[in-house]
């Protein structure tokens, strides 16, 4: 099946990805976005960051929601969940460590660079 047919199976409208970066701008993972019914976000953090349980936090329409958590080990982690907002309304997605370290996918910046 082609891309459009695959989206139609799950009432999808749009699928995209954005880099997940650290404070210095280095890429540490990716975030995947699916705009459908339901819409969802899934973040993948590569190996390297300190171990622990990271919260997956989505900001959309000036509201912030924790949608999942993932436990980082030597291989990294992945976690996500459904979101109420359209993907076009999401401003950023962050993975936040117990010590406050944060990795982010800034969709507002990604859109402005297109």
N, C-alpha and C positions, 0 to 999 in steps of 0.2 A: 504494500500500500504506500502511496505517496504521503508527503507531509500533510497536505490539506485533509486527506482522507483519515489520517491518524488523528488529527485534531477533532474532526467531526465525530469520531467514535465516542469521545468523552465531552462533547459540547464545548470544545476548545475554540478559542479565537486567536490565541497568540502564545508563543513560547520563545523565551530568550534567556540569556545568561549574562552575568557581569562578573568582573574580577573581584575577589575579596582581598583587601590590602591591609597592611599594618600601618602604623602611624607614619612611617617613613615613605610609604607608597609602594613598598615591595609586595608583589603578589604572593599570597599565602594560600589561596584557594579560589573557589568559585561559588556563585549563587545562581540557582536556576529558578526561573519564574514561569508559571503556567497560568494563563488567563482563560478560565473556563468555568465550568459549573460542577464542582467548586474550583476556585482558583487556589493555587498553592505555591509555596516557596520552599526550596530545599538548599541548604548551605553545606558545602564540603570544604573542610579545613585540612590542608596537607600536613605531612609530618613536620615536626620541629617545635611548635609551641609547647609551653609548659602543660603538663598533664593536669587534669581536673575536669569538672563538669562546666561546660560553657552554655550560656543561655543564648538562644536564637531570638533576636529582638527585631521586630518590624515596625518602622515608622511610616504611617500613611495618614494623610489629611490631618497632620499635626497631632495624631494620637499614636502612642507607642504600646505595642503588645508583645509579650513573650509568647512565642508560638511553639517552642520546643526547647529541648536541651540535648547536648551531645557530650559524651565523655571522651576527652582527648587521651589517646595512648600513643605509642610509638609510631603508629600509622596515620595519626590525625583522627578525624571524626566526621560524621555527617548527621544532619538532623533538619527537620522541617515540619511543616504542617499546613493546614488550610488557612486562608485569610479571607476576611469579609470584603476587603477592598479590591477594586480593579487593579491590575498590575500597573497600569498607567498612573495610579494615584500613590504608589509606593515611592517614598523619598529615599529611604535607605534600609539596609538590613545589616545588623551587627551581630557578631559573636562576642559575648562578653564573658571573660574569665572570672573566677572567684576573687582574684586580686584586683579586678577592675580593668585589666588589659582588654583592649577592644580591637577587633578587626572589622572592617566595614566595606560594604558594597554601596557606593554612593550613586544611586540611580539618577538623581538630579544632575550630577556632573556628567555621567555617562550620556544622558540625553542631550546636554548642551554641546558635547563634542561630536555628535552625529552630523 
